[in-house]
Amino acid sequence: MRVAICDDNQQDIERIRRYTLRMIDYAVEYVFYTRPEELLRECADAEQKPDMYILDIEMPGMDGLAVAKQIRETDSKALLVFLTSYTKYMPSVFEVVTFDFIPKPISEERLRVLFEKAGTYLNLTNQSFSFSYRRVRYSLKFDEILYLEKRGRQAIIHTKKMKYQSNMNLNEIWGKLDERMFAAVHGSFIVNLKHVHSVSSGMVMLTDGTELGVTRGYRKELTKKHIAFVQGGM
């Protein structure tokens, strides 16, 4: 896991650096920045971009939220984590699909929890699902799948870019998915919890704007799994 950390406060940077040096049980590569412009420039040119950014919100010139918005223009998958002393910023940070929000002063235990949560999340979303259709073999990362639809005896797999048909039925595919990341909303639909934008009593909206009906028998479990996924309880 690659992590870019940006905070204009040198004392905070050194504190985080000390904590990370003691976390020898995590395979993490860290890069520290005190200037957001430098972070954006170096990460834009990097062949392998960070998996996670930890950004101080309150920085002179370009604040952490502005940095995050620029990151999101070219990277929709990176995990964004904000550091701040003021909870008044919390509503704003979720405009850029925030993974976590950590109040200052950050503790070593809180940082350790963050890395455990991020590691679990990245391992989960990087899993793949393989299937065949008309003698052609396909492989999709869980992260790419928006939702799956039952159509007769076959299943349709919806992604942002296209739809795929599978020789397997929906129940067979369900047995190959990780239930921490997917949830049934109807007898004919399974959604990827990562791509759930909102859940109401009878409807789920996905991040691409797709709306699917949620039948009564699935509502409680969907809500429970969605909350667990968002909070990192997976």
C-alpha positions in Angstrom: 0.0 0.0 0.0 1.3 3.4 -1.0 0.4 6.4 1.2 1.0 10.1 0.7 0.7 12.3 3.8 0.5 16.1 3.6 0.5 18.4 6.5 2.0 21.9 6.7 2.7 21.5 10.5 6.1 20.0 10.8 5.4 18.7 14.4 2.4 16.8 13.1 4.4 15.3 10.3 7.1 14.2 12.7 4.5 12.6 15.0 3.0 10.7 12.2 6.4 9.6 10.9 7.3 8.3 14.4 4.1 6.3 14.6 4.5 4.8 11.1 8.1 3.7 11.8 6.7 1.6 14.7 4.1 -0.1 12.4 6.5 -2.7 11.1 3.7 -5.3 10.7 2.2 -3.3 7.7 3.6 -3.4 4.2 3.2 0.3 3.6 5.3 2.8 1.6 5.0 6.3 3.0 5.8 9.7 1.3 5.6 12.9 3.4 4.8 16.4 2.2 4.5 19.8 3.8 3.4 21.6 0.7 0.3 20.4 -1.2 1.5 21.7 -4.5 4.5 19.4 -4.3 2.3 16.4 -3.5 0.0 17.1 -6.5 3.0 17.6 -8.9 4.9 14.5 -7.8 1.8 12.2 -7.7 0.6 13.4 -11.1 3.9 12.3 -12.6 4.2 9.0 -10.7 3.8 5.7 -12.5 2.2 4.1 -9.5 -0.1 6.6 -7.7 -0.8 6.4 -3.9 -3.5 4.1 -2.7 -4.3 6.5 0.1 -3.9 10.2 0.8 -3.9 11.6 4.3 -4.5 15.3 4.1 -4.6 18.1 6.6 -7.6 20.3 5.9 -6.2 23.5 7.3 -3.2 24.5 5.2 -2.3 28.0 3.9 -2.9 28.6 0.2 -4.4 25.3 -0.9 -6.3 23.5 1.8 -6.8 19.7 2.0 -10.3 19.8 0.5 -9.0 21.7 -2.6 -6.2 19.1 -2.9 -8.7 16.3 -2.6 -10.9 17.7 -5.4 -7.9 17.9 -7.7 -7.0 14.3 -6.9 -10.5 13.2 -7.6 -10.4 14.7 -11.1 -8.0 12.0 -12.2 -8.3 9.3 -9.5 -11.7 8.1 -8.4 -10.3 5.0 -6.5 -7.7 6.5 -4.1 -8.7 6.5 -0.4 -9.0 10.1 1.0 -8.5 10.7 4.7 -8.7 14.1 6.3 -6.9 15.4 9.5 -8.3 18.4 11.3 -8.8 20.0 14.7 -12.3 21.2 13.8 -15.4 19.1 13.3 -17.0 21.9 11.3 -15.3 20.6 8.2 -16.9 17.2 8.4 -19.9 17.9 6.1 -17.6 19.3 3.4 -15.1 16.4 3.2 -17.8 14.0 2.1 -18.2 15.9 -1.1 -15.1 14.0 -2.5 -16.0 10.5 -1.3 -14.0 10.4 1.9 -12.7 7.1 3.4 -12.1 8.5 6.9 -11.9 11.6 9.0 -9.4 11.8 11.9 -9.5 14.6 14.6 -6.2 16.1 15.7 -4.1 15.4 17.6 -3.9 12.0 15.9 -3.0 9.1 18.2 -0.9 6.1 17.2 -3.8 3.7 17.9 -6.1 5.7 15.7 -3.5 5.6 12.9 -3.1 1.9 13.3 -6.9 1.4 13.1 -6.9 3.4 9.8 -4.2 1.2 8.2 -6.0 -2.0 9.2 -9.3 -0.6 7.8 -7.6 0.5 4.6 -5.7 -2.8 4.1 -8.9 -4.8 4.5 -10.8 -2.5 2.1 -8.0 -2.6 -0.6 -7.7 -6.4 -0.4 -11.4 -6.7 -0.7 -11.9 -4.4 -3.7 -8.9 -5.9 -5.6 -10.4 -9.4 -5.6 -11.5 -10.6 -9.0 -14.5 -12.6 -10.4 -14.1 -14.8 -13.5 -16.9 -16.0 -15.8 -17.5 -17.2 -19.4 -19.9 -16.4 -22.2 -19.9 -17.9 -25.6 -16.6 -19.5 -25.0 -14.9 -16.3 -24.1 -13.4 -16.0 -20.6 -13.7 -12.7 -18.7 -12.3 -11.4 -15.4 -13.5 -8.4 -13.6 -12.3 -6.9 -10.3 -15.0 -6.6 -7.7 -14.3 -2.8 -7.8 -15.5 -2.6 -11.4 -18.9 -4.2 -10.9 -21.9 -1.8 -10.2 -24.6 -4.4 -9.9 -25.8 -7.8 -11.2 -29.2 -8.6 -12.8 -31.1 -11.8 -13.2 -32.3 -12.2 -16.8 -34.0 -15.5 -17.4 -31.6 -18.3 -16.7 -28.6 -16.1 -17.1 -27.1 -13.0 -15.4 -26.1 -9.6 -16.6 -23.1 -7.9 -15.0 -23.3 -4.1 -15.1 -20.1 -2.0 -15.0 -19.5 1.7 -15.6 -18.3 1.0 -19.2 -20.4 -1.9 -20.4 -22.7 -4.9 -19.7 -21.6 -8.5 -19.7 -23.6 -11.6 -20.1 -22.7 -14.8 -18.2 -23.5 -18.4 -18.7 -24.0 -18.7 -14.9 -27.2 -17.7 -13.2 -27.4 -15.1 -10.5 -27.3 -17.6 -7.6 -24.2 -19.3 -9.0 -22.5 -15.9 -9.3 -23.6 -14.9 -5.8 -21.7 -17.9 -4.5 -18.5 -16.5 -6.0 -18.8 -13.0 -4.6 -17.6 -11.7 -1.3 -20.7 -11.0 0.8 -18.9 -8.2 2.7 -18.9 -6.1 -0.5 -22.2 -7.2 -2.2 -25.8 -7.3 -1.1 -29.1 -8.5 -2.6 -31.8 -5.8 -2.9 -34.3 -7.9 -4.8 -34.6 -11.5 -6.1 -33.3 -10.2 -9.4 -30.6 -7.7 -8.3 -27.3 -7.7 -6.4 -25.5 -4.4 -5.8 -21.9 -3.6 -5.1 -21.9 -1.7 -1.7 -18.9 0.4 -2.8 -21.1 1.9 -5.5 -24.2 2.6 -3.4 -24.8 6.3 -3.2 -27.9 6.2 -0.9 -30.5 3.8 0.5 -34.1 4.7 1.2 -37.0 2.6 2.4 -37.8 1.2 -1.1 -35.0 2.3 -3.3 -31.2 2.1 -3.7 -29.3 4.7 -5.8 -25.9 3.8 -7.2 -23.1 6.2 -7.9 -23.8 6.2 -11.7 -27.4 7.3 -11.0 -29.0 3.9 -11.5 -32.0 3.4 -9.2 -33.1 -0.1 -8.2 -36.1 -1.1 -6.1 -35.5 -2.8 -2.7 -38.1 -5.3 -1.7 -39.2 -5.5 2.0 -37.4 -8.8 2.7 -34.0 -7.3 1.8 -34.2 -3.8 3.3 -32.9 -4.6 6.8 -29.9 -6.7 5.6 -29.0 -4.2 2.9 -29.0 -1.3 5.4 -27.0 -3.3 7.9 -24.4 -4.3 5.3 -24.1 -0.8 3.8 -23.5 0.8 7.2 -20.8 -1.8 8.0 -19.1 -1.3 4.7 -19.1 2.5 4.9 -17.8 2.4 8.5 -15.1 -0.2 7.6 -16.6 -2.9 9.6 -16.7 -5.2 6.5 
